[in-house]
Amino acid sequence: MYKIFLVVPPGLEQIAKKEVAELFPPLRTSSTTNELEYECDLQTIYKLNLLLKVPNRVLVRFGEFEATSFQELFTKTVRLPWKLFFKKDVSVKIRTTCHKSKLYHSDAVTERIHQAIESNLAKKVPLLKGDSEESHGKQQLIIVRLLRDQVSISIDSSGNPLYMRGYREIVSKAPIRENLAASIILASGWTPEFPLIDPFCGSGTIPIEAALIAKNHPPGLYRDFSFENWPEFNQSYWQNMRREYIQNFVDVTTRIQGSDRNIGSIENARKNSEKAGVNRFIEWKNQSISDVKPYGQPGWIITNPPYGLRISSNKDIRNLYAQFGNVLRQKFQGWNVIFLCNSVNLANQTRLKPKSLFSFSNGGINVQAFFTSVD
């Protein structure tokens, strides 16, 4: 059994917890202080990475101990069973943070951890540097955290962050990450029997994530993971599991639409949806918010409008939100709406009495997810 921890964007913890409970009902939290910590077997680690839509990473809690000197840090680290996670030709990237500890120099801590890994494995292990989230080739990320002299060492099982589904190579301005888009959809309560429209779709992430959900398509189906480089990785089990999920695809019958007034954004969205394998399930339209029309059946509008910070600097976009509200009141009676915005005052320009459900950071901007029903 492995003790694991889900790294989730701040603000989305409860959405992630609910997702785990629905997809993995037997899985119970193993911590009284962190609800996103669990115990599971290796096969469940595969499934968590494959199926979860909200988290950024699945980490394995590898070592926890106290260290007040570099010698103590090295001695305790070298005793850990590193051979469980390293085979030949794998490089290591070590990400270290130190707070309120006698060992406060993160680079020096990283150096000792690296030396301990090489000593344990009795071979040279290339140390990669840089802050990039992306991983290339066979490399293993190690997360080291020192807090009040307590050392926590975690092994990343995911590789590239889980929001990197593999389908989005072309993005428009101010894109929303895939897991944030999925979080909004999951939190909205939308289900595939209802239509969904995104009138500010940009590069198409929200409609694509909705189509993947409707298709019962695991978000990690066509990408690689770090656990595939572990010595105990079971290749045949992994292939059979992925094949089983492919066989469980559902033909999407719901109406999903993405529209944007920028023709370049629509072209990008179409290309991304083709790579995701869901283009035939989404209706793409190059149109302004004023031209958006509902389907016959009431459904959901889930969207990420411009905030006025990155796209429309020095421009007053209050009129855009006012027009957004006007269109909804005139055409979308009975529809539910979730939209992101960085300002309560701006959100209130819709005159729809939106209620804030939760907040998180989108591209470094603190935003809130607002909900309303159109009366």
C-alpha atoms as one frame of an Amber mdcrd trajectory, in Angstrom:
protein
   0.000   0.000   0.000   1.142   3.500  -0.853   0.270   6.702   0.955  -0.668
   9.213  -1.737  -1.525  12.896  -1.849  -3.447  14.753  -4.549  -2.039  18.151
  -5.514  -5.053  20.308  -6.324  -5.325  23.993  -7.350  -6.171  26.025  -4.223
  -9.899  26.575  -3.973 -10.851  23.353  -5.757 -10.199  20.906  -2.920 -13.848
  20.057  -2.258 -14.537  19.491  -5.958 -11.565  17.118  -6.099 -12.680  15.310
  -2.946 -16.169  14.780  -4.413 -14.673  13.539  -7.690 -12.570  10.944  -5.858
 -15.575   9.834  -3.798 -17.676   9.310  -6.933 -14.996   7.556  -9.013 -13.344
   5.592  -6.184 -16.025   4.946  -3.537 -13.890   2.457  -1.529 -11.034   4.970
  -1.225 -11.007   6.702   2.151  -8.810   9.527   3.332  -5.902   8.356   5.471
  -5.272  11.686   7.211  -7.116  13.673   9.849  -5.464  16.895   8.678  -5.572
  16.548   4.889  -8.674  15.240   3.155  -6.787  14.635  -0.104  -4.421  12.038
   1.368  -5.260   8.373   0.780  -3.811   4.867   0.958  -4.042   2.662  -2.121
  -2.249   0.033  -4.186  -0.157   0.626  -7.303  -3.007  -0.207  -9.687  -5.168
   2.493  -8.077  -2.361   5.000  -8.657  -2.627   4.137 -12.361  -6.380   4.722
 -12.313  -6.175   7.980 -10.362  -3.824   9.448 -12.945  -5.934   8.137 -15.804
  -9.367   9.211 -14.576  -9.119  12.285 -12.346 -10.030  15.575 -14.002  -9.330
  18.106 -11.196  -5.884  17.442  -9.591  -2.530  18.611 -10.937  -0.537  15.634
  -9.665  -0.694  12.374  -7.729   2.218  12.210  -5.288   3.433   9.209  -3.283
   4.470  10.057   0.277   7.900   8.451   0.323   9.742   9.587   3.439   8.928
  11.672   6.519  11.459  12.363   9.239  13.161  15.071  11.277  16.533  16.521
  10.221  18.422  19.397  11.822  21.778  18.850  10.075  22.899  17.981   6.559
  24.491  14.768   7.803  21.215  13.681   9.398  19.354  14.592   6.196  21.732
  12.486   4.094  21.773   9.508   6.474  17.972   9.261   6.688  17.421   9.906
   2.988  19.923   7.270   1.822  18.033   4.600   3.773  14.822   5.096   1.787
  13.898   2.411  -0.804  14.755   4.439  -3.907  15.005   1.305  -6.047  11.212
   1.087  -6.040  11.038   4.184  -8.225  14.223   4.256 -10.293  15.508   2.094
 -13.078  18.376   2.803 -15.428  18.443   5.826 -17.734  16.068   7.877 -15.551
  17.025  11.439 -14.613  15.830  13.210 -11.488  14.374  16.660 -10.893  14.203
  17.762  -7.248  11.889  20.593  -6.206  12.700  21.796  -2.675  11.084  24.304
  -0.310  12.311  25.158   3.200  10.354  27.045   5.886  11.217  27.708   9.532
  13.926  25.017   9.559  17.591  24.887  10.529  18.255  23.638   6.995  16.985
  26.704   5.169  19.092  26.667   1.985  16.993  24.813  -0.600  19.844  24.300
  -3.087  22.014  22.686  -0.428  19.143  20.422   0.625  18.599  19.438  -3.014
  22.303  18.602  -3.344  22.240  16.281  -0.284  19.063  14.549  -1.471  20.646
  13.965  -4.877  23.819  12.586  -3.301  21.745  10.226  -1.145  19.843   8.921
  -4.189  23.076   8.197  -6.068  24.615   6.551  -3.011  21.565   4.345  -2.488
  21.391   3.282  -6.140  25.203   3.018  -6.449  25.188   4.856  -9.773  25.156
   8.323 -11.293  21.682   9.841 -11.689  21.564  13.011 -13.815  20.084  15.969
 -11.916  17.858  18.206 -14.037  17.413  21.858 -13.183  14.826  24.440 -14.151
  11.332  25.414 -13.067   9.430  24.121 -16.095   6.330  22.085 -15.256   6.845
  19.926 -18.329   8.852  16.727 -18.277  10.552  15.235 -21.304  11.788  11.688
 -21.641  12.502   9.503 -18.648  12.705  11.749 -15.632  11.422  11.495 -12.089
  10.229  14.499 -10.092  10.934  14.487  -6.345   9.124  16.989  -4.104  11.042
  17.859  -0.907   9.481  20.026   1.796  11.072  21.138   5.062   8.801  22.711
   7.673   9.998  23.244  11.238  12.797  20.679  10.688  10.314  18.028   9.505
  11.327  16.596   6.122   8.704  15.303   3.709   9.866  13.584   0.505   7.304
  12.729  -2.166   7.572  10.895  -5.481   5.555  12.254  -8.383   3.616   9.560
 -10.246   2.170  11.857 -12.921   5.050  13.365 -14.912   3.571  16.294 -16.802
   0.817  17.940 -14.734  -2.528  16.192 -15.158  -4.108  19.277 -16.712  -1.913
  18.588 -19.743  -4.308  16.169 -21.404  -2.335  16.145 -24.644  -4.928  17.615
 -26.989  -4.339  21.339 -26.613  -1.391  22.438 -28.715  -2.993  25.653 -29.990
  -4.321  28.206 -27.496  -6.005  31.568 -27.768  -5.313  34.521 -25.513  -5.923
  33.996 -21.782  -6.661  30.237 -21.990  -8.144  28.336 -19.069  -6.343  25.165
 -18.017  -8.067  21.889 -18.734  -8.511  20.843 -15.111  -9.956  24.248 -14.189
 -12.468  23.958 -17.028 -13.394  20.444 -15.903 -13.750  21.658 -12.299 -16.270
  24.305 -13.293 -18.280  21.754 -15.274 -18.254  19.255 -12.396 -19.209  21.926
  -9.856 -22.029  23.223 -12.046 -24.078  20.044 -11.781 -24.349  19.764 -15.560
 -25.023  16.278 -16.906 -24.795  15.199 -20.561 -28.553  14.930 -21.082 -28.714
  18.740 -21.074 -27.267  21.074 -23.740 -24.216  23.163 -22.913 -23.112  26.427
 -24.550 -19.880  28.391 -24.067 -20.319  31.798 -25.781 -16.719  32.920 -25.022
 -15.026  29.626 -25.865 -11.532  30.841 -26.863  -9.497  27.773 -27.792 -12.412
  25.520 -26.841 -11.314  24.026 -23.533 -14.697  24.090 -21.759 -16.703  22.493
 -24.638 -13.944  19.921 -25.197 -13.841  18.936 -21.522 -17.653  18.689 -21.522
 -17.561  16.437 -24.580 -14.914  14.223 -22.959 -17.139  13.884 -19.890 -20.164
  13.064 -22.044 -18.136  10.510 -24.009 -16.899   8.873 -20.782 -13.388   9.538
 -22.080 -10.669   9.400 -19.376  -8.638  12.647 -19.498  -5.300  10.815 -19.284
  -5.978   8.185 -21.927  -3.489   9.335 -24.571  -0.562  10.662 -22.542   2.413
   9.298 -20.609   2.988   9.136 -16.851   6.039   8.883 -14.592   4.844   5.632
 -13.026   5.490   3.944 -16.384   9.213   4.293 -15.586   8.973   2.575 -12.192
  10.541  -0.919 -11.933   7.295  -2.479 -10.659   5.166  -0.973 -13.458   2.837
  -3.621 -14.910   2.672  -2.873 -18.642   0.101  -5.561 -19.527  -2.263  -4.494
 -16.721  -1.988  -0.863 -17.828  -2.703  -1.664 -21.482  -5.679  -3.856 -20.609
  -7.104  -1.174 -18.331  -6.817   1.523 -20.997  -8.368  -0.807 -23.583 -11.321
  -1.437 -21.262 -12.012   2.292 -20.921 -11.838   2.749 -24.694 -14.483   0.033
 -25.053 -16.693   1.956 -22.607 -16.837   5.112 -24.731 -20.349   6.557 -25.041
 -21.677   8.117 -28.236 -22.454  11.740 -27.376 -26.032  12.761 -28.121 -26.171
  16.016 -26.151 -25.833  19.414 -27.843 -22.534  21.125 -26.997 -21.678  24.458
 -28.589 -18.665  26.735 -28.430 -18.728  30.183 -29.975 -16.409  33.167 -30.128
 -16.332  36.363 -32.153 -12.663  35.723 -33.023 -12.442  33.448 -36.076  -8.871
  32.465 -35.159 -10.063  31.188 -31.782 -12.733  29.051 -33.427 -10.195  27.578
 -35.835  -7.904  26.746 -32.899 -10.786  25.247 -30.947 -11.740  23.030 -33.868
  -8.160  21.762 -34.239  -7.910  21.044 -30.512 -11.227  19.177 -30.506 -10.107
  17.108 -33.497  -6.984  16.046 -31.606  -9.123  15.234 -28.550 -11.359  13.059
 -30.728 -14.564  14.977 -29.926 -14.899  17.471 -32.788 -17.976  15.761 -34.243
 -19.762  16.198 -30.912 -19.285  19.984 -30.721 -20.870  22.746 -32.792 -18.382
  25.588 -33.316 -19.668  29.039 -34.287 -17.894  32.281 -35.116 -20.304  34.818
 -33.629 -20.647  37.548 -31.023 -22.545  37.154 -27.761 -25.525  38.977 -29.292
 -25.975  36.232 -31.895 -25.908  33.266 -29.510 -29.176  31.326 -29.543 -30.468
  28.591 -27.238 -31.430  25.068 -28.141 -35.049  24.071 -27.618 -34.336  22.393
 -24.298 -33.055  24.527 -21.383 -29.531  23.647 -20.332 -26.314  25.227 -19.121
 -24.129  28.130 -20.131 -20.626  27.580 -18.754 -18.080  30.142 -19.827 -14.941
  32.144 -19.069 -15.542  35.701 -20.368 -12.781  38.323 -20.683 -11.906  39.983
 -17.357 -10.380  43.156 -18.756  -6.908  42.548 -17.312  -5.020  40.533 -19.908
  -7.094  40.795 -23.065  -8.729  44.193 -22.782  -6.316  46.273 -20.745  -7.443
  49.900 -20.438 -10.791  49.041 -21.977 -14.109  49.222 -20.221 -15.765  45.815
 -20.622 -18.736  46.545 -18.390 -20.835  46.857 -21.534 -19.831  43.316 -22.540
 -21.121  41.920 -19.233 -24.269  44.027 -19.480 -24.887  42.677 -22.975 -24.169
  39.149 -21.743 -26.892  39.585 -19.128 -29.311  41.099 -21.636 -28.908  38.182
 -24.049 -29.461  35.646 -21.281 -32.616  37.355 -20.006 -34.035  37.731 -23.517
 -33.241  34.280 -24.928 -32.264  31.836 -22.190 -35.175  31.661 -19.770 -34.857
  28.557 -17.604 -31.142  28.074 -18.273 -28.485  27.743 -15.577 -25.324  29.812
 -15.905 -21.810  29.563 -14.476 -19.232  32.142 -15.501 -15.830  33.191 -14.222
 -15.001  36.759 -13.292 -12.338  38.509 -11.239 -14.656  41.235  -9.914 -17.995
  41.144  -8.104 -18.830  44.575  -9.503 -18.132  43.385 -13.038 -20.166  40.216
 -12.515 -23.085  42.302 -11.244 -23.147  44.224 -14.542 -25.095  41.233 -15.883
 -27.958  42.142 -13.499 -28.580  38.431 -13.044 -27.920  38.424  -9.269 -25.004
  35.969  -9.596 -23.888  34.039  -6.535 -20.224  33.219  -5.939 -19.700  29.464
  -5.549 -15.925  29.221  -5.118 -12.732  31.039  -6.065  -9.344  30.009  -7.440
  -6.448  31.350  -9.492  -6.703  31.295 -13.274  -3.437  32.239 -14.953  -2.301
  34.149 -11.876  -5.586  36.080 -11.595  -7.877  35.460  -8.635 -11.303  34.664
 -10.066 -14.663  33.507  -8.753 -17.114  31.089 -10.290 -20.516  32.803 -10.310
 -23.781  30.890 -10.592 -27.229  32.097 -11.553 -30.484  30.761 -12.968 -32.162
  32.856 -15.609 -35.744  33.572 -14.506
